Amino acid sequence: MSAVLVTGAAGFIGSHFVDYFLQVDSKYEVISLDLLTYAGRKKNLELAMHSPRHTFVQGDIRDPELIARLIRERKVEKIVHFAAESHVDNSIADPGVFLDTNVLGTHNLLRCAYAAWMDGPGQLRPEFASARFVHISTDEVYGSLGPTGHFTETTPYAPNSPYSASKASSDHLVRSYNRTYGLNTITTNCSNNFGPRQHSEKLIPTVIRTALSGQSIPVYGKGQNVRDWLYVKDHVAAVHRAMESGKSGEVYNVGGGTELANLD
């Protein structure tokens, strides 16, 4: 049986994707790869651990030997890449970590996939005819929404933080591997996710936690940053659909249709 490699699988969104995928798609084994930094918890994969089609591997997306071995030995023909440093405040304090993981880590995955799936530019190996690299990105690469309007797949990139700049860079790398080498790639740019298992540092968990404890609710700036809010389980269903039915080289924005300022 061929396998799907899910990076960042013990994180908030990645773990929901693993659960969803195991329920709706029986064609593949699932390999959950996660370094288990502060944002990843093995407990998030508690349901998946009961499936005979699921394997957990603790490892780093920047490790070329590990990635190459997993693709080769487990016959990986789909990579769904969630792994990323994603906390904006942390990127302001230490941008180098974000470049290392989000840019160099993504490039290592692309390089290993290309080496395993293709014999050269435009030369897909027959046994990997359905291979695909699905890159999970963010709408923050487009900058900030105004009081009206919404992002589209053709909105110019305008990242405003080291985090969003690192994700924009990884998006461009994915595009380049598609256009230069013919690697079958899909990029999804999602809006702000919310739901179970979200890290406590994120906005909604922080608001709930501080409100329950009677503390003042912290708001970034004047609280007027507008984002579209997307329920995590809707997001992972959209990612699966893009993986199954998307067109190679395309970008798909995934939103919840609920645009609110942080203060609201």
N, C-alpha and C positions, 0 to 999 in steps of 0.2 A: 504494500500500500504506500502511495506517495504521501508526502507530509506538507503541512503548512507551518512555517516558522513565524511565530508571533513575538516580536521584540517588545520589551517593556510590558510583558504580559501580567506581571504582578502589580502593576499600577492601576489607577482608577479606571481609565477607559479600556486599557488593554485587557484587564481581567473580565470586564463585561463582554468584550468581543469574544474571548475564549469561551465563556459560558454560552453565548448566543450561537457561535459557530458549531460547537459540539451538539447543540440541540437541532440545528437545521440542516447540517451538512455531514453526511456519513461517508463521503468519498475519501476523506483524508484523515491521517493522524495529525495531531496538533502538538507541536513542540513549543512550549512556553519558555522563552529566554528572558531572564531578568538578572540584573546585577544586585538587586535588593539593597539599593541605597535607601535614604530616608523616605523616599516617595513610593517605594515598592514593598508590599507585604505579602509573604507567601500565603497568609490567611485569606487574602483576596481570591485565591484560586482553590479554596476549600471544596467547592462543588466539583470543579474540574478534576480534582485529584481522584475522584471516585470513578472516572471514566477510563476504561482500558485503552482508549485511543489517545490518551493524554500523557505527555512526559514533561516534567519540569527540569530545566537546566539553569543553574546559576552561572552566569557568565557575562562578559563584556562585549558589546557590539563592536568595540575597537580592536578586538583580538582576531587577527586574520586567520590564524591557525584553527581556532575554535569554529569560526563561521564556515570556513571552507570544509572542515571535517563534518559538521552537521549537515551541510547541503549535500555532500557526497555520500555519507553513510546512511542518512535518513531519507534520501531521495526527495529533498525539498524542492517543490516546484511552485510554491507560492510563498512570498515573504510579505508579511503585513507589519509595517514598521511604525510602532507607536513610541518606542523608546526615545526619550528626550528629557533634558532639563527644561522645566517649564515655568518656574516661579519668577515672575518679573523682578521682584525686589531682590532676589538672590542674584539675578543677572546683573543688576546694577552694582551690587557689592563685589561680585567676582565674575566678570564676563568671560574670562579664559576657560572656565569649566564648561560654559555653554558652547563655546567654539569647539572645544575638544570633543564633546559628546555629540552635539547636534550636527556639526559640519563634518568633522573627521570620522565620527562613528557612522554617519550616513554614507560617506564615501567608501568606507571599508565594506559595508554591506553591498553597495552597488558593485564594487570591484570584484568581490567574491561571487556575486550572482552572475556577473558577466563571464567570469572565468569558468564557472561551472556549466552555465546554460548555453554558451555560444563558442564557436570556433574562431570567430573574428567578427568584425562589423557586418551586420546583416546576415550572419551565418548561424542560425539557430540550430542546435543539435536536435535531431528528430525526437529523441526521448524526452525533450523538454519543450515540445510544441505548445503546451498550454501554460508554460511558466510565466509568472507575472510578479512584478514588484509593486506593492501598494504602499505609498508613502503618506503618512498621516501628518498633516500640517495644521495651520491655524489661520483664521482670518486676520490675526494681528499683523500679518505681513503686509496688509493693505493700509495700515495706519488706524486712525480713529474715525468712527462714524460721526456725522453731524446730527443736528436735531431731526433731519429727515433723510430719506434715501436708504440704500443698502449696497453692500458690496456685490460685485458680480465677478465672474471668472476673468474678465478683461480689465478689472480695476487695476490701475498702476500700483506697483509695490511702493510702499512708503513706511517701512518699519521704524518704530519710534523708541525701541529699547534694544539693549544687547540681545535679549531673548528673541524678540521678533526678527532682528537682523540675522541671528544665527539660523532661525527657521527659514527665512527667505533665502539664505545661502544654500541650505539643504534642498529647498525646492528647485533652485536653479541647477544644482548638481543632478538631480533626478531628471530634469528636462534634458540636460546635456547628454546623459547616457542614452536617453530615448532617441534624440536626434542624431547623435554622433555614431552610436554603436547599434542602434535598432533594438535596444533592450525594451521589453514590453513593460511599460511603467504606467501607473495611475497615481495622481496626486489628489488628495481630498483636503480641502481647507475648511475646517469646522469653526463654528462660533463657540462662545463660552458654554462649556458643559456643566451640568449639575446633576446630582443624584447620589445614590448610596455609594459608599467607599471613597468619596472625594476627600482629598487630603485636607486636614484641619486648617491649613494656612490660607486656603482659598476663600473668596469673598462670602459666599452663602454660609458655609460652616462657621466662619469667623463671626458673622453677624448673629447667627443663632446662638453660638456659644457665649458671646459677650452679653447678649440680651438676657439669656437665662441666668447669668451670674450677676445681673444688675450693673454691669460695667458700661461705660460709654462705648458706643459702636464706632470703631475706627473707619474713616472714609478717606480714600486717597484723594488728595487735592480738594476740590470743591464738590466732588462726587458727581460731576456732570459727564464723565466718560460714558458714552453710549455703546452698549454691546447687545448682540442678539443672543438669547438664552436658549439652549438646546438640551433636552433630556438625554442622558447618556445612552439609554437603551434605544432611543430613536437613532442616535448617532451610529451606533455599531451596526444596526440593521442597514443603514445607508452605506456604510463601508463595505459590508458584505455584498450588497447589490452592485456597488461599483467594481468590486473585485470580480464578480461573476459576469457582469454585463457591460462594464465600461469599455470605452474605446481606447486602445493603446495611445499613450501620449497626451491624453486629455486631463484636464483639471476639473474637478467637481467641487463646488462649494456646498456645504451642508449646514443648514441653519434651522432654527426652530420657529422663525416668524414671530419672535417676541422681543422687540427692541426696547430696552429700558436703560435709562441712566442709572449709574450705581446708586445714587441717592434714592431714586424711586424704588 
